[in-house]
């Protein structure tokens, strides 16, 4: 070997360095014996620049490794020098075949250019292809240094968890359909297969929340309606202003009224204990139902709109067709009706004997039976009185109780509109039956009162309801077909339907202007 076997420095023929630049074991260039330092036909580069070039281009490092003769065992010292040149550290004593660039640098380089040698081709063809995307960098040295510090997502690639992450970013389908040769933006680890992204998790959570709300809303709709007792305790036993005093001797005792009040709000009287009397006669809606028809057991439905319980103590007929002749008879019908509470009276009495035995003994002095059950419920309903309204105070002499619009509506009610013909008296009802044409189907009237009397002349006739609490008891009419007070007034302003026989002869279209209709509606809301 030239220079003797004891020589510690050898001159390597490395492209980019002249023969006159030997390499020391610490990586510093020294002039060779017999050669003066100075410029050569090859421009001298410092080891730092050469080290950067070698680390940035694997093809160049391959050529360098071949020129160093790393496969020749006779050139071990030269291999050590080349290894120091590549690694930028002291010459390793390991075999030259095991000397290679650090995995971090190779990983950084492949993240920048997945295809080896792509950087050179990008530089040569950049003019023809136009401007490169932002993720295609023309200076791999700067990009590699940035990746070495921050990684593709700004975190340290040297962490153990990031090694696996960076390996996943450069292998498999993450580089696009065209394979590793197509540089694409690396996917974020949160978007890797099997792990939903944060946005996807947020969308899924929102969908689950909406589904839960829909299920809860549907369950609430199908859940039994059991209004709470929010009435005053105890209920007033005085007759309100505007109502006759004849009711005073028919009021129940406090014990009977208290028992009837508990039974009215208790679902014990329904077959599956899902409904109470207050489910259809809701105090918040004037002891009526806000739906055209009320729902019963097992999804059944009534065929009539639920009327209010206000001032039933003054009634002579009960239900829309008047089939009940007393309030005690009326309160027992919904309990046994299959479309409503669907509980036989004997079964109801058995339940009451087990759970309300002491209360019946205290109120009536005996066990529960049908008569006492009816008396308790009817006694509570008789206390549901509505009076002492602005119209009652106006009639009593308080002229300021009604404003000018409401006074004009009262004048229309008692004169030109003719409402008083059917809705007269303290309860604003004549307790009679009239055919107004509501509910006619295909030119034919419903049975109405005729289902009870059997008289064809009573077809289409229904009980005149009270107007007390009218603003609370919508919808209106026996079929719940009119939603607002204005709709009711508009119905009576229309011409009488032709072809319907048996209509009340007093039923004439109201000749009211729009202003008159508004004044009449304002008065009706004061009731």
C-alpha positions as CSV (number, residue, x, y, z in Angstrom):
1,X,0.0,0.0,0.0
2,X,1.3,3.5,-0.9
3,X,2.7,5.3,2.1
4,X,3.4,2.2,4.2
5,X,1.1,0.2,6.5
6,X,1.9,2.5,9.4
7,X,0.4,5.6,7.7
8,X,-2.6,6.9,9.7
9,X,-3.9,9.2,7.0
10,X,-4.9,8.2,3.5
11,X,-5.9,10.2,0.5
12,X,-9.3,9.0,-0.9
13,X,-10.4,9.6,-4.4
14,X,-13.7,11.2,-3.6
15,X,-15.7,13.0,-6.2
16,X,-15.8,16.7,-5.3
17,X,-12.4,16.5,-3.4
18,X,-8.9,16.8,-5.0
19,X,-6.3,14.2,-4.4
20,X,-4.5,16.7,-2.3
21,X,-7.1,16.7,0.5
22,X,-6.5,13.9,2.9
23,X,-9.0,13.1,5.6
24,X,-8.0,13.0,9.3
25,X,-9.6,10.8,11.9
26,X,-11.4,13.8,13.4
27,X,-12.9,14.8,10.1
28,X,-10.6,17.8,9.5
29,X,-8.9,18.3,6.1
30,X,-5.1,18.3,6.0
31,X,-2.7,18.9,3.2
32,X,-1.0,15.8,1.9
33,X,2.8,15.5,1.9
34,X,4.3,17.2,-1.1
35,X,1.2,19.1,-2.0
36,X,0.8,22.8,-1.1
37,X,-2.6,23.9,0.0
38,X,-4.3,25.9,-2.7
39,X,-7.0,25.7,-5.4
40,X,-7.1,22.7,-7.7
41,X,-9.1,21.9,-10.8
42,X,-11.7,20.6,-8.4
43,X,-13.1,23.2,-6.0
44,X,-12.2,22.4,-2.4
45,X,-15.3,22.0,-0.2
46,X,-15.3,21.8,3.5
47,X,-16.4,18.6,5.2
48,X,-19.6,20.1,6.5
49,X,-20.9,20.9,3.0
50,X,-19.8,17.5,1.8
51,X,-21.5,15.8,4.8
52,X,-24.7,17.6,4.0
53,X,-24.7,16.6,0.4
54,X,-24.0,13.0,1.2
55,X,-26.7,12.9,3.8
56,X,-29.3,14.5,1.6
57,X,-28.8,12.3,-1.5
58,X,-28.7,8.5,-0.9
59,X,-27.6,7.9,-4.5
60,X,-24.5,10.1,-3.9
61,X,-23.7,8.3,-0.7
62,X,-24.0,5.0,-2.5
63,X,-21.4,6.2,-5.1
64,X,-19.2,7.4,-2.3
65,X,-19.4,4.1,-0.6
66,X,-18.5,2.3,-3.8
67,X,-15.4,4.5,-4.4
68,X,-14.2,3.9,-0.9
69,X,-14.0,0.2,-1.6
70,X,-16.1,-0.9,1.2
71,X,-16.2,-4.4,-0.2
72,X,-12.4,-4.7,-0.3
73,X,-10.9,-6.0,3.0
74,X,-7.6,-4.5,2.1
75,X,-8.9,-0.9,2.3
76,X,-10.2,-0.9,5.9
77,X,-8.4,2.4,6.9
78,X,-9.9,4.1,3.8
79,X,-13.3,2.7,4.7
80,X,-13.0,4.2,8.2
81,X,-12.1,7.6,6.7
82,X,-15.1,7.4,4.4
83,X,-17.3,6.4,7.2
84,X,-16.2,9.4,9.2
85,X,-16.9,11.6,6.2
86,X,-20.4,10.2,5.8
87,X,-21.3,10.2,9.5
88,X,-19.6,13.4,10.5
89,X,-18.2,11.7,13.6
90,X,-15.0,9.9,14.6
91,X,-14.1,6.9,12.5
92,X,-15.9,3.8,13.7
93,X,-14.1,0.6,14.4
94,X,-17.1,-1.5,13.2
95,X,-16.7,-3.2,9.9
96,X,-17.3,-0.9,7.0
97,X,-20.2,-3.0,5.7
98,X,-22.2,-2.0,8.8
99,X,-21.5,1.7,8.6
100,X,-24.5,3.6,7.4
101,X,-26.2,6.9,7.9
102,X,-28.3,7.3,11.0
103,X,-31.9,6.0,10.6
104,X,-33.2,9.4,11.6
105,X,-31.6,11.1,8.7
106,X,-32.7,8.4,6.2
107,X,-36.2,8.6,7.6
108,X,-36.3,12.4,7.3
109,X,-35.0,12.2,3.7
110,X,-37.6,9.6,2.7
111,X,-40.4,11.7,4.2
112,X,-39.3,14.6,2.0
113,X,-38.8,12.5,-1.1
114,X,-40.3,9.0,-0.9
115,X,-38.6,8.0,-4.2
116,X,-34.8,8.0,-3.9
117,X,-33.3,10.5,-6.4
118,X,-36.5,12.3,-6.9
119,X,-34.9,15.6,-5.6
120,X,-32.5,15.7,-8.6
121,X,-35.2,15.0,-11.1
122,X,-37.5,17.6,-9.5
123,X,-34.7,20.2,-9.9
124,X,-34.0,19.4,-13.5
125,X,-37.7,19.3,-14.6
126,X,-39.1,22.1,-12.5
127,X,-39.1,24.6,-15.3
128,X,-41.1,22.4,-17.7
129,X,-43.7,21.5,-15.1
130,X,-44.2,25.0,-13.7
131,X,-44.4,25.9,-10.0
132,X,-44.2,23.0,-7.6
133,X,-46.7,22.4,-4.8
134,X,-45.8,23.6,-1.4
135,X,-45.0,20.1,-0.2
136,X,-42.5,19.6,-3.0
137,X,-39.3,21.3,-1.8
138,X,-36.4,22.2,-4.0
139,X,-33.9,22.4,-1.1
140,X,-33.9,19.0,0.5
141,X,-31.1,20.0,2.8
142,X,-33.2,22.8,4.5
143,X,-36.3,20.5,4.5
144,X,-34.4,17.6,6.0
145,X,-33.0,19.9,8.7
146,X,-36.5,21.2,9.5
147,X,-37.9,17.7,9.6
148,X,-35.1,16.6,11.9
149,X,-36.1,19.3,14.3
150,X,-40.0,19.3,14.0
151,X,-41.2,16.3,12.0
152,X,-44.0,16.6,9.4
153,X,-46.5,17.6,12.1
154,X,-44.3,19.8,14.2
155,X,-43.4,17.1,16.8
156,X,-40.1,15.4,17.5
157,X,-39.5,12.4,15.3
158,X,-37.0,11.0,17.7
159,X,-39.7,10.1,20.2
160,X,-40.5,6.3,20.3
161,X,-44.1,6.7,19.5
162,X,-43.3,9.0,16.5
163,X,-41.0,6.3,15.0
164,X,-44.0,4.0,14.5
165,X,-46.1,7.0,13.3
166,X,-43.5,8.2,10.8
167,X,-43.1,4.6,9.4
168,X,-46.8,4.4,8.9
169,X,-46.8,7.7,7.1
170,X,-44.4,6.5,4.4
171,X,-45.7,3.0,3.8
172,X,-48.9,1.4,2.5
173,X,-51.7,3.3,0.8
174,X,-50.9,6.6,2.6
175,X,-48.9,7.9,-0.4
176,X,-51.8,7.9,-2.8
177,X,-52.9,5.6,-5.6
178,X,-49.7,5.9,-7.6
179,X,-47.5,4.5,-4.9
180,X,-44.4,5.9,-3.2
181,X,-43.3,7.8,-6.2
182,X,-46.1,10.3,-5.8
183,X,-45.4,12.7,-2.9
184,X,-48.6,13.6,-1.1
185,X,-49.3,15.3,2.2
186,X,-49.0,12.7,5.0
187,X,-52.2,11.8,6.7
188,X,-52.5,12.8,10.3
189,X,-52.2,10.0,12.9
190,X,-55.8,10.7,14.1
191,X,-57.1,9.8,10.6
192,X,-55.3,6.5,10.3
193,X,-57.6,3.5,9.6
194,X,-59.3,2.1,12.7
195,X,-59.2,5.4,14.5
196,X,-61.9,8.0,13.7
197,X,-60.8,11.6,13.4
198,X,-61.8,14.2,15.8
199,X,-64.3,15.7,13.3
200,X,-65.8,12.3,12.7
201,X,-66.2,11.7,16.4
202,X,-67.9,15.0,16.8
203,X,-70.3,14.3,14.0
204,X,-71.1,10.8,15.4
205,X,-71.6,12.3,18.8
206,X,-74.0,14.9,17.4
207,X,-76.0,12.2,15.5
208,X,-76.2,10.0,18.6
209,X,-77.4,13.0,20.6
210,X,-80.1,13.8,18.0
211,X,-81.2,10.2,17.9
212,X,-81.4,10.2,21.7
213,X,-83.5,13.4,21.6
214,X,-85.9,11.9,19.0
215,X,-86.3,8.7,21.0
216,X,-86.9,10.7,24.2
217,X,-89.4,13.0,22.5
218,X,-91.3,10.0,21.1
219,X,-91.2,8.2,24.5
220,X,-92.6,11.4,26.0
221,X,-95.4,11.6,23.5
222,X,-96.3,7.9,24.1
223,X,-95.9,8.3,27.9
224,X,-99.1,8.6,30.0
225,X,-100.2,12.1,30.6
226,X,-100.7,12.6,34.3
227,X,-101.1,16.3,35.1
228,X,-100.3,17.3,38.7
229,X,-102.7,18.8,41.1
230,X,-102.0,22.5,41.1
231,X,-105.4,23.7,42.3
232,X,-105.8,25.8,45.4
233,X,-106.0,23.8,48.7
234,X,-108.8,23.6,49.7
235,X,-111.0,24.6,46.8
236,X,-113.3,27.6,47.5
237,X,-116.7,26.7,48.7
238,X,-118.2,30.1,47.9
239,X,-120.3,30.8,44.8
240,X,-118.4,33.2,42.5
241,X,-119.8,36.5,41.3
242,X,-122.2,36.0,38.3
243,X,-123.4,32.5,39.2
244,X,-126.7,31.7,40.8
245,X,-126.8,31.0,44.6
246,X,-129.0,27.9,44.1
247,X,-126.0,25.7,44.1
248,X,-125.1,26.4,47.8
249,X,-127.3,23.6,49.2
250,X,-125.8,21.1,46.7
251,X,-122.1,21.5,47.5
252,X,-120.3,18.4,48.9
253,X,-118.7,18.1,52.3
254,X,-115.0,18.9,52.6
255,X,-114.2,15.2,53.2
256,X,-116.1,14.1,50.1
257,X,-114.5,16.8,48.0
258,X,-111.0,15.9,49.2
259,X,-111.5,12.2,48.4
260,X,-112.9,13.1,45.0
261,X,-110.0,15.3,44.3
262,X,-107.5,12.5,45.0
263,X,-109.4,10.1,42.9
264,X,-109.5,12.6,40.0
265,X,-105.7,12.9,39.7
266,X,-105.0,9.2,40.6
267,X,-104.5,6.7,37.7
268,X,-105.9,3.9,39.9
269,X,-109.1,4.1,37.9
270,X,-107.6,3.1,34.6
271,X,-106.9,-0.5,33.6
272,X,-103.1,-0.2,33.3
273,X,-102.8,2.8,35.7
274,X,-101.6,5.0,32.9
275,X,-104.5,7.5,32.7
276,X,-106.4,9.6,35.2
277,X,-109.4,11.8,34.9
278,X,-107.1,14.7,34.6
279,X,-105.4,13.2,31.6
280,X,-108.3,14.3,29.4
281,X,-109.7,17.0,31.6
282,X,-106.4,18.9,32.2
283,X,-106.7,21.9,34.6
284,X,-104.1,23.8,32.4
285,X,-106.6,23.6,29.5
286,X,-109.7,24.6,31.3
287,X,-110.4,21.0,32.4
288,X,-110.6,20.1,28.7
289,X,-108.1,18.5,26.2
290,X,-105.9,20.5,23.9
291,X,-106.3,17.8,21.2
292,X,-109.4,17.4,19.1
293,X,-109.9,13.8,20.4
294,X,-108.5,12.3,23.6
295,X,-106.3,9.2,23.7
296,X,-107.4,6.2,25.8
297,X,-105.9,2.9,26.8
298,X,-103.8,1.0,24.2
299,X,-103.8,3.8,21.7
300,X,-107.5,4.1,21.4
301,X,-109.2,7.4,20.8
302,X,-112.5,9.1,21.6
303,X,-114.9,10.1,18.9
304,X,-115.8,13.5,20.5
305,X,-113.8,16.5,21.7
306,X,-113.5,16.5,25.5
307,X,-115.8,19.2,26.9
308,X,-114.8,21.4,29.8
309,X,-115.9,20.6,33.4
310,X,-116.4,24.2,34.3
311,X,-119.9,24.9,35.9
312,X,-121.2,21.4,35.3
313,X,-123.0,21.8,38.6
314,X,-125.6,23.9,36.7
315,X,-126.0,21.3,33.9
316,X,-129.2,19.3,33.1
317,X,-127.7,17.1,30.4
318,X,-124.2,15.7,30.1
319,X,-122.0,14.6,27.2
320,X,-122.5,16.1,23.8
321,X,-125.5,13.9,23.0
322,X,-127.0,14.3,26.5
323,X,-127.0,10.5,27.3
324,X,-126.2,11.1,31.0
325,X,-128.9,12.6,33.1
326,X,-126.9,13.5,36.1
327,X,-123.3,14.3,37.0
328,X,-123.0,11.1,39.1
329,X,-124.0,9.1,36.1
330,X,-121.6,10.9,33.9
331,X,-118.4,10.5,36.0
332,X,-118.7,6.7,35.9
333,X,-119.0,6.3,32.2
334,X,-115.3,7.1,31.2
335,X,-114.0,4.6,33.8
336,X,-115.7,1.6,32.1
337,X,-115.5,2.9,28.5
338,X,-113.2,0.7,26.5
339,X,-112.0,3.7,24.4
340,X,-111.0,5.6,27.6
341,X,-110.0,4.1,30.9
342,X,-111.2,0.6,30.2
343,X,-111.6,-0.6,33.8
344,X,-114.8,-2.4,34.9
345,X,-116.5,-0.8,37.9
346,X,-116.2,-4.0,40.1
347,X,-112.4,-4.1,39.4
348,X,-112.1,-0.4,40.3
349,X,-114.0,-0.9,43.5
350,X,-111.6,-3.8,44.4
351,X,-108.6,-1.5,44.0
352,X,-110.2,1.3,45.9
353,X,-111.1,-1.1,48.8
354,X,-107.4,-2.1,49.1
355,X,-105.9,1.4,48.8
356,X,-108.6,3.9,49.7
357,X,-110.5,2.0,52.4
358,X,-109.8,4.4,55.2
359,X,-110.6,7.4,53.1
360,X,-114.0,6.1,52.1
361,X,-114.7,5.3,55.7
362,X,-113.8,8.8,56.8
363,X,-115.8,10.5,54.0
364,X,-118.9,8.3,53.9
365,X,-118.7,6.1,56.9
366,X,-118.6,2.9,54.8
367,X,-116.6,0.9,52.3
368,X,-116.2,1.9,48.6
369,X,-119.0,1.2,46.3
370,X,-120.2,2.6,42.9
371,X,-122.6,5.1,44.5
372,X,-119.9,6.5,46.8
373,X,-117.3,6.6,44.1
374,X,-119.7,8.6,41.9
375,X,-120.5,10.9,44.7
376,X,-116.9,11.6,45.5
377,X,-116.0,12.4,41.9
378,X,-119.2,14.4,41.2
379,X,-118.6,16.3,44.5
380,X,-115.2,17.5,43.4
381,X,-116.4,18.4,39.9
382,X,-119.2,20.6,41.4
383,X,-116.6,22.8,43.0
384,X,-115.0,23.6,39.6
385,X,-116.8,26.9,39.2
386,X,-115.8,29.7,36.9
387,X,-117.3,33.2,37.6
388,X,-116.3,36.6,38.8
389,X,-115.0,37.5,35.3
390,X,-114.8,41.0,33.8
391,X,-118.2,40.6,32.3
392,X,-119.6,39.6,35.7
393,X,-118.1,42.7,37.3
394,X,-119.3,44.9,34.5
395,X,-122.9,43.6,34.9
396,X,-122.5,44.2,38.6
397,X,-121.8,47.9,38.0
398,X,-118.0,48.1,37.5
399,X,-118.0,49.9,34.1
400,X,-114.2,49.9,34.0
401,X,-114.1,46.1,34.0
402,X,-114.4,46.0,30.2
403,X,-112.4,48.2,27.8
404,X,-114.2,49.9,24.8
405,X,-113.4,47.0,22.4
406,X,-114.8,44.4,24.8
407,X,-117.9,46.5,25.5
408,X,-118.5,46.7,21.8
409,X,-118.1,42.9,21.6
410,X,-120.6,42.4,24.4
411,X,-123.1,44.6,22.6
412,X,-122.7,42.6,19.4
413,X,-123.1,39.3,21.4
414,X,-126.4,40.4,22.8
415,X,-127.8,42.1,19.8
416,X,-126.9,42.0,16.1
417,X,-124.7,38.8,16.2
418,X,-127.5,36.9,17.9
419,X,-125.2,34.7,20.0
420,X,-127.5,35.1,23.0
421,X,-130.2,32.9,21.4
422,X,-128.3,29.8,22.4
423,X,-125.6,31.1,24.8
424,X,-127.7,32.9,27.4
425,X,-127.9,32.7,31.1
426,X,-125.2,32.9,33.8
427,X,-123.4,29.9,32.3
428,X,-123.7,31.2,28.7
429,X,-125.6,28.1,27.6
430,X,-129.3,27.2,27.2
431,X,-128.4,23.5,27.9
432,X,-130.3,22.6,24.7
433,X,-129.4,20.7,21.5
434,X,-129.0,22.4,18.2
435,X,-128.0,21.4,14.7
436,X,-125.5,23.8,13.3
437,X,-124.1,21.7,10.5
438,X,-120.8,21.0,12.2
439,X,-119.4,17.6,11.4
440,X,-121.6,17.0,8.3
441,X,-120.1,14.4,6.0
442,X,-121.1,14.0,2.4
443,X,-124.2,16.1,2.9
444,X,-125.4,14.1,5.9
445,X,-125.5,15.1,9.5
446,X,-124.3,12.9,12.4
447,X,-126.6,11.1,14.7
448,X,-126.0,13.4,17.6
449,X,-129.0,13.6,20.0
450,X,-130.9,11.1,17.8
451,X,-128.6,8.3,19.0
452,X,-130.2,8.7,22.5
453,X,-133.8,9.6,21.6
454,X,-134.1,7.6,18.4
455,X,-135.9,10.6,16.9
456,X,-134.7,11.3,13.3
457,X,-135.5,15.0,13.9
458,X,-132.6,15.0,16.4
459,X,-130.0,14.1,13.9
460,X,-127.1,16.5,13.9
461,X,-128.1,18.1,17.2
462,X,-125.5,18.5,19.9
463,X,-125.5,20.1,23.3
464,X,-124.8,23.8,23.5
465,X,-121.5,24.1,25.5
466,X,-120.8,26.8,28.0
467,X,-118.7,29.7,26.9
468,X,-117.0,30.0,30.4
469,X,-113.3,29.6,30.0
470,X,-113.5,29.7,26.3
471,X,-110.0,31.0,25.8
472,X,-108.6,27.9,27.6
473,X,-110.6,25.1,26.0
474,X,-109.5,25.2,22.3
475,X,-110.1,23.4,19.9
476,X,-113.9,23.9,19.7
477,X,-117.1,22.2,18.6
478,X,-118.0,18.6,19.3
479,X,-115.5,17.3,16.8
480,X,-112.7,19.8,17.6
481,X,-112.6,21.0,14.0
482,X,-112.2,24.7,14.8
483,X,-108.9,25.7,16.3
484,X,-109.5,29.3,17.4
485,X,-112.2,31.7,18.5
486,X,-111.8,33.5,15.2
487,X,-112.4,30.3,13.3
488,X,-115.7,29.8,15.2
489,X,-116.9,33.3,14.3
490,X,-115.9,32.8,10.7
491,X,-117.9,29.6,10.6
492,X,-121.0,31.4,11.6
493,X,-120.3,34.2,9.0
494,X,-120.5,31.7,6.2
495,X,-123.7,31.0,4.3
496,X,-125.7,28.1,5.6
497,X,-124.7,24.9,3.7
498,X,-127.3,23.9,1.1
499,X,-128.8,20.5,1.0
500,X,-128.6,19.9,4.7
501,X,-131.9,19.1,6.3
502,X,-132.8,19.6,9.9
503,X,-130.6,22.6,10.6
504,X,-131.7,25.0,13.3
505,X,-134.0,27.6,11.7
506,X,-132.3,30.3,13.8
507,X,-129.0,29.6,12.2
508,X,-128.4,32.5,9.8
509,X,-125.1,33.9,8.5
510,X,-123.7,36.6,10.7
511,X,-123.5,39.9,8.9
512,X,-120.3,41.1,10.7
513,X,-117.4,43.1,9.3
514,X,-113.9,42.2,10.1
515,X,-113.7,44.8,12.8
516,X,-116.9,43.5,14.4
517,X,-115.5,40.0,14.4
518,X,-112.4,41.2,16.3
519,X,-114.5,43.0,18.8
520,X,-116.7,39.9,19.4
521,X,-113.6,37.7,19.8
522,X,-112.2,40.2,22.3
523,X,-115.3,39.9,24.4
524,X,-115.4,36.1,24.3
525,X,-111.9,36.0,25.7
526,X,-113.0,37.8,28.8
527,X,-115.3,34.9,29.8
